Amino acid sequence: MFQAGTYPAFLTKPPARPMQIVDLLRHTSGLTYGFQQRSNVDAGYREKKIGEVIKAGTLQSMIDDLAKIPLEFSPGEAWNYSVSTDVIGYLVGLISGMPFEQFLKQRIFNPLGMNDTDFFVPADKAHRFAACYSADRRAASTHSPPIARAT
């Protein structure tokens, strides 16, 4: 857990207790987001690009990067929006024995008939994707949908 310092030379101490799944579910895990820009720990997330959409990688590579950065606080001691939900996705994949995306498709989306729900927009459905707006430092902008690559 963070005590002092900056990335990559953090001074750490053990947390009061281990992180539990309930901490991940209620955002009391000690994890954070890099975009919060309020602590040396989230600065480390920015440096490693943890949780950033533009970074290519897998849930496993994100977990590997998280393991190199201390918790912002001891689990259960504070509340903070974070990559906890991503870690839950990783755990679902690990426990179920299938990639998180496959688990959602097989166990939730298909049984509910959610045929247009996915992490990427198939190229043949891109014309149906609504405009996606985001704040930009220079001006408001729209983004193209994440189009699935042909296999």
N, C-alpha and C positions, 0 to 999 in steps of 0.2 A: 504494500500500500504506500502511496506517495507520502513523503515526509518533507522533502525539499529538493531543489535542483531543477535542471532542465534536461530535455532529451539530448543525448542518450545517457547522460550522467545523473540519473535520479538517485537520491538517497531514499531508501525505502525501509519499511518496518512491516512485520507480519500483521495481517488484519486481525481484528478481535475474534472473528470466526470465519469459517469457509463460506463461500458464496453458495446459495441454494437455488434451486429452480424457481421457487416462489420469489426470490429477489429479482430474477430475470423478468418474471411476469409482471411485477409491480414497479420496475425501474428503480430498485433499491440495491442494485448489484455492485455499485462502485464503478461501473463502466460509464463512458461519456460519449459525446460526439465531438469531432474536431471543429465543426462549425460554431460551437458555442463561444469560442474565443474568450474564455474567462479564467483558464488555469494553465499551468505548465503541462499538466497531463493532456488536456485536449490539444495543446500545441504539439505534443508528441504524436497524437493521432493525425494531425495535419501533416507532419513531417513524413510519417509512414503511409499517408493517404488511406487510413483505415476508415471504412464506411463511405468512401467517395465513389460515386457512380462512374466517374471517368477511369478509375483504376480497374484494369483487367485482373481477374483472379477468381478464386473459388471461396466458398465459405471456409474451407480448410486453410487456405492461405491467409484469410483474415484472422482466423483463430490463432494461427502461428504468429502473426504480427501482434495481436493483442497480448499474447503471452510475454512479449518483450517490453510492455509498458505497464507501469504499476496501476493499481486501482486508484481512483480519485479519492475514495473514502472507504471505510470498512463496510462490508455488506450489511444491509439492514439499518444503517445509521443515518441515511439521508435519502432523498428522492432526487432523481435526475434522469431526464430523457437520455437515451443512449442506444448503443448498438445491441442492447439486451435482446431485442426481438430477433436480430440476426443470429445471435448465439442460440436462441430457442430453435430457430430453423436448422442450425447445425446439429443440435441435439436430437431433433426429430429425425433427421437423416441418419444419424449415428445409431439411435435406438431402433428405428424401423428397418435398418439395413438397406435402405434405398435412398437415392438422392432426394432432397427436400421437394424439388419441383415434381418429381415422379410421385412421391407420397401424396402431395396435394391433389394431383390429377387423379390418381387411382382411388384415394379414400374420401375426397371431398368434391372436387369439380365434376368428375364423371357421374357419380351417383346422384348429384343434384341437377344434372343436365346443363351444367355451366360450360358449354362447348366453346365459348369465345373467351374464356378466362385462362390467361397464361402469363408468363414473364416476358414474352416477346410477341410482337404482332407478326403473324405470317405475311409474307410479301403479298399474297393474293387477297389479304384483308386490310392492307394498309390504307386504302381509300376510305375505309369506315372509321379510322382512328380520328378522334376529335383533336382539335388544336390543343397543344400542351404549352401553357404559358409559364414563364418563370421570371423572377426579378433578375435584372442584369445591372451591373454598376453603370454601364453606359446608357442603356435604354431597355425598355421591356422587349422581350423577344419570345418567339415561339420555337419549339424544338420538334424535330421529326421524330416519329415513333421509333422505338427500338425494333428494327425489322429483323426477323429470324433469317439466318443464312440458309441458303438451299443446301440440302445434304445429298 
